């Protein structure tokens, strides 16, 4: 599916005043949301705790190596990374976001494509793959997560940062519950998990560090593997 599943779900904004309504839309134009500035709040210092947590895991796990930022938006994670020791690749569905990322971080690799269409350039594999609040925008987040395990190097890690929306029916909370079911069933090895809180705004995130399925006795996932239930 060329749009990566994003257009079918809601856009969730982080707000310090719970609860906020989610803006439901049957056909969100993802690129238009960037052109209209709907994600400008991601530049705020209020978002620093979760970016810092993700970057901290990356630096602890990866002295040198390849990182894939899946659904990278405008590449804001780069500001928190020691890019001299990391070979960074990011991709996003929005051409506007990718254009801005290239303007800001021109020496790095940014690709305009969907989660479904992404294929690592030159059959590259990655030491760390980051989903920084990207999976809840997809119709099939668990299936996509499984697919991307095929791009992970042996002993690699996947880092998932997920905003904890105050609405229990939000995409974020629905995905968090689904991921919890998969973890409880032993389908994903959890290396560690953190809860991140901005004490001033009340914003909360869960940050997961998942290990390589092959090290847990599970078969390696690939795009042809059967979908795990959500």
N, C-alpha and C positions, 0 to 999 in steps of 0.2 A: 504494500500500500504506500503510495508515493508520499503521503503526508505524515507517515510515521504514527498515525493514530491520534495526533494531537487535536485535530479540528473537531473531534466528536465530544470532547470533554470540556469542562468548565475552566475558566481562568481563576485561579485563587490568588488573591493578594494577601500579603502579610499585614495584618493590622493589629495594633496593640489594644484595641477595644473590642473584646469578644462579646457576643458573637457577631460576625459580619456575614451578610448574605453572599453566597457565591454567585457570580454572574454566569448563569447557564446560557449556552449558545449552541445551537445545533450545528453550526458551521463556522467556527472561529477561524479567521484568517490570521495565521500565526505571524506572518511577516508584518501585517498591518499593525499588530499589537506593539511591535518594536517601533514602527514608524510613528505611532501615536504616543510613544513614551510611557506605555503602561508598566514597563519594568524599570523605570528610572530609580525606584526606591531600592533596587538591589545595589546601587552605588552608595547607599547610606551607611554610615558607621554603625547603625543598629544591626546590620547584617554581618558585621565583622566576626562575632563569636563563632558562627558556623563555618565561615570561610577559614578562619584560623584553625578550627578543629580539624577540618579536612586537610589543610596544608600540613598541620602537625603530624597527622598520620602518614601522609605522603613522605615527608622528610625522614620520619623514623623508619619507614619500611624501605626507602629507596635512596641509597647513597648516590647511585648513578643508574640511569636507565630510562625506559620509555613509559610515558604516561599518556593515556587517552582520556580526554575530557568530553564525555558523551552528553550532547545537548548543552554545549558550552555557552550558548547565548553570545554575549559580547566579550567573552573570554576573561571575565573579572577575576577568576581564580588565579590567573597569572600574576596578579599584583601580590599575591601571598606566597608565591613559590620562589625558591632559589633556582632560577631558570638556567644557571650555568651548569648545574649538575643533572638537569632533567631534559630529556628530549620530548618536547610537548607536541601533541596533536589534539586539536579540538574540532568538533563538527556541530552544526546546528541546521535546523530546517530553514531558518530565516536568512535570506540573502542580506537583508539589512543588518542583522546582528553580525554576520560574518564580515561584511564590509567594514563595519566599525571596529571589529576585532583586528582585522588586518591593518587598518589605519593606526591603531594604538600599539599593536605588537607585531610589526611588520616582518620580523625575522622568524616568526614561528609559523607553524602549519595550521591553517584553518580551512575547513572544507564545508561547502553548502550542500547538505543532504539530510535525509531523514534517517531515523533509527532502522527502518526496514531496508533502506538502500545502502547504508554504510557498509563498505568493504575496506579493510585496512590497505592503504597504499603499499604496493610491492609485497603484499602478503605479510605485512609487519605483524608482530605480536607485541603485547604490552606487559610490563611488570605491574603496573597499577592502572585500573580503569575506574574513573570517577563518574558517578551519577549524582550530580549536585542539584537536587530538587528537580530532576528531569523525568523520573519514571511515572509520577502521578499524572503527567500530561498525556499518557499513552492509554490506548484502549486495552492493550495486552501487556501490561508491565512485567509480569512474571515470565511470560514467553520471551520477551525482549531480553530480560536479564539472563535467561538461559542461553539465548543466542550469543550474547556477548562473552560468555564464558569461553567460547571457542577461540576468542581472540586473546585470551590470557595466557601468559607464559607459565610453564610449570613453576610452582611455588609462588605465583603471583597473587595479587589481592584485588578485591573490588571494594570500593568505598562508596557508601550510599549516605547522602545527607537528606533528611526528610523533615520539612517543617511540620509541626504538630498543630494543625488548624483547630480552633476552638469548636467548630461545628462537627459533631460526631458522624455526620453523613457526608462530609467533604471527601473529595478525591484523596486527599492526603491521609485521612484517617482510615478510609477504606483500604488503601494500599498498605498502610502500616499494619493493619490487622491481617491482610492476606500474606504479607511477608512474614509476620509472626507465626502464622500457621505453617508456612514452609520451613521455617527455622525449627519450630517445635517438632516437626516430623523428621528432622535430621537431614533435610535436603540441601541445606547450605551450612557449611562450617563457620561459626562465628568466632573470629579471633578476639574481638572485643567490641563493645558497644558503649557509647557515651550519650548522656543527655546534656544538651547545651541550653543554657538559659541566659537571655539578656535581662538582667535584674531591673533595668530601668524601664524597658518597654513591655516586659512580660513575654516576649517572643521565645518560643521553645523549638528545638530541633532534636531529632534522634539521629545519631551518626553511627553507622554500622561499618565495621571492617570485616569482610568476609574472605575466607581462605579459598584456596584452590580445591575444587571438587575432587580432583584426582588424589589429593593427599588424604581425603576423608573416606576413601574406599568407594566413592560414587563414580559412575562412568562420566567421562568428559562430555559436556554438553556441546551440541552443534546446532546449526540452523535446522537440521532435519530431525532433531530429537523430538519425542512426543512432548506436548505442552504439559507442564505441571499445573494442576488445578489452582485457581485463585480462590 
